[in-house]
Each structure stands twice: as C-alpha cells, then as structure tokens.
C-alpha cells in the first residue's frame, strides 16, 4: 500500500486536489472502463463513434445491481482510506 506523503498532503491543502498513483489495481480500472464504454454505446477503438463532446450516464445496472463491483472496489482500497484519513480525519 502506498501511503500519502506529507508533501502530498500539503499539495492537497494548497491546490485542492492530489494525484494518487496506484490507488487501486489496474484490473479494477480496466473493468470499470469497459462497463462505461458499454453503457455509453461508443466503441473505444473506433474514434468515428466519438461524435459528442460530453456523454452523461446514470447508474449502470447489470447482473450485480446498480453498480458493477469494480466501482465499489475502486473506492474502497487501503491506499484511498489512508488518504481519506490523512486529508479529512478518521
């Protein structure tokens, strides 16, 4: 688990955001991204289908319910919990 450094905490205070590399595994990101492409009905490998500058979607309903497990897994990692605790407290 990567811990949030004191420098990153200061950057968050100064800038209002901080980048967290490797906050969750690549496989979770790949799964979530695939679900989003599917939900918006656009082919990630065919830029001719990218005809709108913004595409909004609601909840993604699938066999798991209203949110694929990858989204829940992505926001519940030890790295993110450490960052949350350091930035806003336990």
N, C-alpha and C positions, 0 to 999 in steps of 0.2 A: 504494500500500500504506500502510495506517495502521500506524504504529509504536506500540508500547506506551510510554506516558509514564512518567516517574519516579513521578508521583503514582499511576498505576495499579499500578505495582509495589509501592509502599508499601501501597496498599489491599489488594492480594492478601496481603501479609505480615500485615497487621492483621486482615483479615476471612476469609481463606482462599479467596476467590474474587474474580474481577474480570470485569466485563462488557466484551466486545469487540464493539463495533458494526461491522457490515460485515466480519466475519471471512471471509465467503465470499459470492459473488454470490447475489442473490435467486432467480435461476433454479434454482440448485442446491437451495436451501431448498424451493422450490415442488415440484420433482421428488421430493425425499425425502419431503416431507409427503404427497404424493399416493400414494406407494408404501406409506407406513404406514397411511393410511386404507384403502387397498385390502387390505392384509394383515389388518387387524382386522375387516374386513367391516362397517364402520359408515359411514353417509353423513354427510360433513362438513356438508352443507347441510340435514340433517333431524335436529334435536335430539331427536325422539322415538325415534331409534335409539340414543341415548346412554343406555343403561339400566344400565351397570355403572360403578362409580366408578374401577376400575382394569382395564386390559386389557393383558395381557402377551403379547408375541410373541417368537418365536425368530428365527433368521436368516430373511431374506426371500430366497427362491430365485426367480430369474427367468431370462430368457434370457442374462443376464450372469454368472450364477453365484450365489453365496450372498449377495451384497450388491450392490445397484444401484450403478452408478458414482457417482451423486450423493453417496452416503455417503462413499465414498473421497475424492472431490473435496473435500468439505466439510472434511475434517480434514487436508488437505494443501495449504493455501494459504500464500503467503509471510507473510501477516499472522499466521497462527497459529504458523508456525515462528519468527517473530520473538518472539512472546510466549513460546513454549516456551523459546527460548534465553535470554531475559531472566529468566525465572522459575526455571528449573532448570539452565541451562547448556547448552552445545552438546553 
